């Protein structure tokens, strides 16, 4: 019941905004405006956040960056266990051996579909490697990276660090630049 409440709250907050921006994955969305102040005075609307201090500590809420969440509730068991990518190739050339999302046993791996091209990685700052795994996009200069990302010392795109909104073309959420504010949420049940 609480999850539906928070989902409805996120939709209401998102629909009440008036500024349209491109998300980090290149899709267009409407972000909440910062005209409503949270109790912390940070300018984040109710349910929206820049840091944990914008969230309700009495409900054990934490701030999650856009596109992230509180993680797992129930744990998952591997459907097709594996130890290496070679074991998964019988399912298709792009299948890889990767960690189970929310595993019941630490380091449990299973055969999963890997990426086929950069678009299958789901984010503009990721690139699909020859091994069918998504990794940060290679770069030689900041211009090679999408909005809110810079070229790191390892020659890959990384999210731009920040300490305030003025350092971003958007919002500073949990020390990184984003197009939207984060969301307050309770831990997964």
CORGI-V344574 format. One record per pair of residues at least 24 apart in sequence whose ideal C-beta (glycine too) atoms are under 10 Angstrom apart, sorted by the first residue. I is the first residue (numbers start at 0). J is the second residue. If there is no record, write none. Layout:
# CORGI-V344574
i->{I,I}
j->{J,J}
This chain:
# CORGI-V344574
i->{1,1,1,1,2,2,2,2,2,2,4,5,5,5,5,5,5,5,5,6,8,8,8,8,8,8,8,9,9,9,9,9,11,11,11,12,12,12,12,12,12,12,12,13,13,13,13,13,15,16,16,16,16,18,18,18,19,20,20,20,20,20,20,20,21,21,21,21,21,21,22,22,22,22,22,22,22,22,22,22,23,23,23,23,23,23,23,23,23,23,23,23,23,23,23,23,23,24,24,24,24,24,24,24,24,24,24,25,25,25,25,25,25,26,27,28,28,28,29,30,30,30,30,30,30,30,31,31,31,31,32,33,33,33,37,37,41,41,42,42,42,43,43,43,43,43,43,44,45,46,46,46,46,46,47,47,47,47,47,47,47,48,48,48,48,48,48,48,48,49,49,49,49,49,49,49,49,49,49,49,50,50,50,50,50,51,51,51,53,53,53,53,54,54,54,54,54,55,55,58,58,58,58,59,59,59,60,60,60,60,60,61,61,61,61,61,61,61,62,62,62,62,62,62,62,63,63,63,63,63,63,64,64,64,64,64,64,64,64,64,64,64,65,65,65,65,65,65,65,65,65,65,66,66,66,66,66,66,67,67,67,67,67,68,68,68,69,69,69,69,69,69,70,70,70,70,70,71,71,71,71,71,71,72,72,72,72,73,73,73,73,74,74,74,74,74,74,74,75,75,75,75,75,75,75,76,76,76,76,76,76,77,77,77,77,77,77,77,77,78,78,78,79,79,79,79,80,80,80,80,81,81,81,81,82,83,84,84,84,84,84,86,87,87,87,87,91,91,92,93,93,93,93,94,95,95,95,97,97,101,122,122,123,123,123,124,124,124,124,124,125,125,126,126,146,146,146,147,147,147,147,148,148,149}
j->{58,184,185,188,69,72,184,185,187,188,46,46,60,68,69,182,183,184,185,182,44,45,46,47,182,183,184,46,47,182,183,184,44,45,46,43,44,45,46,47,179,180,182,46,47,179,180,182,44,44,47,179,180,169,178,179,178,146,168,169,170,177,178,179,123,145,146,147,169,178,65,66,122,123,145,146,147,177,178,179,65,66,121,122,123,124,125,145,146,147,148,158,169,176,177,178,179,66,118,120,121,122,123,124,125,145,178,118,121,122,123,145,146,123,178,65,178,179,179,65,169,170,177,178,179,180,170,179,180,182,180,164,170,180,180,183,164,180,164,170,180,170,172,180,181,182,183,180,183,180,181,182,183,184,170,172,179,180,181,182,183,170,172,173,180,181,182,183,184,161,163,164,170,171,172,173,174,177,180,181,171,172,173,174,181,173,181,183,172,180,181,183,181,182,183,184,185,183,185,183,184,185,186,184,185,186,182,183,184,185,186,173,181,182,183,184,185,186,172,173,180,181,182,183,184,172,173,181,182,183,184,158,170,172,173,174,175,177,179,180,181,182,169,170,172,175,177,178,179,180,181,182,121,122,177,179,181,182,172,173,181,182,184,182,184,187,182,184,185,186,187,188,100,101,184,186,187,100,101,102,103,187,188,101,186,187,188,101,103,187,188,99,100,101,102,103,104,107,99,100,101,102,103,107,109,101,102,103,104,107,109,102,103,104,107,108,109,110,111,109,110,111,108,109,110,111,107,108,109,110,108,109,110,111,108,108,110,113,130,131,132,110,111,112,113,131,115,131,131,119,127,130,131,131,130,131,132,131,132,187,148,156,147,148,156,148,155,156,157,158,155,156,155,156,176,177,178,175,176,177,178,175,176,176}
